[in-house]
């Protein structure tokens, strides 16, 4: 009798656990890349079994799927690849930093099968553009369980069902908040943390806004600032979770629960172009932008407070634009928007340790504004994956002593334009031993799996 009761009890427990598990939203797998710059937004790819170098014979292309224009990087989660693009119906694409182009078209969120690139579902809506560099949306989709969040260039913030793309809720930053669309469109990738979704909006008292991720209801607003282009991020330091917001006028730390302010450090990149995420290494936080603007911030180890250590000048530091630099063991690695080179910089004082064009413009040994390379660290090693604006994927060893390339592979063509040269400005996604990269015509999946021995 006891055994019978025990078996019944075990069955009930097992059934309850199974029911509970199946009722929970599907979470990101360890090898997913469900948002901008990866699972932790730190630019680290930790999957095992990845190539150590790229052979001269190149890499295996798994599939190519046609898409439309945009700068938004792909996201990968739960067997799907999510890409965000713009299907132009009317108007001429003109890239001028002083002109808002007028376009008619559809912003489209497309879910593809990660194995073969076939389309699973599509959500699209009419979206007239009046922005500079109007190729398409800028923000990588953010995947959270059974929902995907997207922010379009004109401020359409959408929450969709991951399974079939149906709309759960939608906000317009222009209509619901009266926000001004930045010259280069809304570009700050939405951040989901706990029950909240955070997004840069812009305006008096609403530089950043927290929403209920399930309903879109406003939870709090903070900061008198314009939206800028940098996504908010969350760090934990001095035993306190802090939201780091890089607005066009400074780097500010907020309480992510209620938006109250801990500290702020002034920095004003030219043209309100706060773009790169401030990166953390130990007690140091580094922020940079266009116009030789950079600041190294020291965080207080005992409480949420900060002070300025040093600022950059035209001959030291690295001034990021479209690509956030990596900050590892006291060294910054990143592409510089002033000179177009890829630098290693000593965090102690901003001294440039080495420089190269190989990671940005390998065939053009000259000054090139906004020379861009998206850099991702492989686990805790000194090996990095670098995606160049010319469409090349590079494996390289980066240390304070040297830049050592370990092979390159041309993935796709640069279809965008900047200062008279062709570029691709989209952060790749790394998942399932594969790199997923897009331009304005296609998204490509390339195997990174180490060959079987």
PyMOL commands that set and color helices and strands:
alter all, ss='L'
color gray80, all
select helices_A, chain A and resi 2-23+173-177+270-272
alter helices_A, ss='H'
color red, helices_A
select strands_A, chain A and resi 44-45+61-66+75-77+80-90+101-113+119-126+129-131+142-144+147-151+156-161+167-172+191-193+196-200+208-212+218-222+233-237+240-247+250-254+261-266+279-281+284-289+293-299+306-311+326-328+331-335+342-346+352-356+373-378+383-388+392-398+403-410+416-418+421-423+429-431+434-438+442-447
alter strands_A, ss='S'
color yellow, strands_A
deselect
rebuild
show_as cartoon
